[in-house]
Amino acid sequence: QIIQEIFELRKNITNLKDEIYKNKIKNKYLNFLLMDIEEGVHDVKYLKQNCEFLFCDINNVISSLEKKKKNRELIFCISEQKLKEQINSVTTKIVAIKHENKILQENAKSLEKEIEELKEKKSSAIQLKTKSLNLHIHDNKHDEIIENNIIEEEKIVPSENISHTTKQNKDEKKKSKNIFTTKDIYEKSLLLKKKYK
């Protein structure tokens, strides 16, 4: 019986050793799995950090794009407003230029009319000047004849015996000579020439 118990005990010890060996193997395997799990957890943590960085970068990019979009929209609005102002300014200038052109055309027509009138007046003034010069020549000859007549009369009648009637006739002749003299006509022609020049 004792031998059987000993055999039983040895058998149990052998079984226990086998179990211990198996448990050691299982323990090593579990440790290996645990290491793999820890590495997986570490990788997950690393991936999580990378994802957080990526999300942060993505958020920064989105914020930057939104900011650029807003800036472009603002620039577009400002550019559109400036273009509208420039268009309005150009339109106003065009209207003003058209109005000025209309006024200039009217002034040009008025000037053409005035030039035609001045040409007519100048032609009339030249004709009047020609007539006045002819009158001036005629009056000079007439004055010379009258002066010669007066000198002849003075020669015929002695100076101490000149009668009152002779002096009166002389004065009347001089007065008649100066009723509408050449000087007056010449001065009037000069005034007309200056007026219509």
Phi, psi and omega in degrees: 000316180298319181296320179295320179296319180297317179300319179298315181296316180297321179296318179295320179296318179298317178298319179296319179298318178298318180296318179298317180298315179298319180295322177298316179298315178298320180297316178298318180296318178295320177298319178297317178296320179298319177297318177298318180296317179297318177297320177297319177297317178299317178297320179297317178299318179297316178297322179298315178298316179298319178297319178298316177298318180296317178298320178297315178298318179298317178297319178296317179297316179298316179298317179297317179296319178296319178297315178298321179298314179297317179297318179295320177297318178295315178298318179298316179298316180296315179298318179297318179296317179297318178298319178297317178297317179296319178297316179297319179297315179296319179299316178299316179297319179298316179298316179297318180296318177299318179296317178297318179299320179297314179297317180297320177297317178297317178296321179297317177298317179297319179294319177301319179296316179296321179298318178298316179297318180295322177299316179297316180294322179295318178299318178296320181295320179296318178298317180296321179296318179299316178297318182293323177294319177298318177296321179299316179296317180297317180294323178298317178295318180296318178296321180295320178296316181296317180298319179296320178297318180295319180296319179298319179295322180292328178290320183292314183263128178298152186296326182281342182254015180293126182279166179295326180292324180295316177298319180296318178298321178298315179296320180295321178297318179295320178296316180297328178293327185262012179297310180221080188283165177295327179300316179299314180297318181295317178297319178296321179294323177296317178299317178296320180296316178295323182294320186254014182284000000 
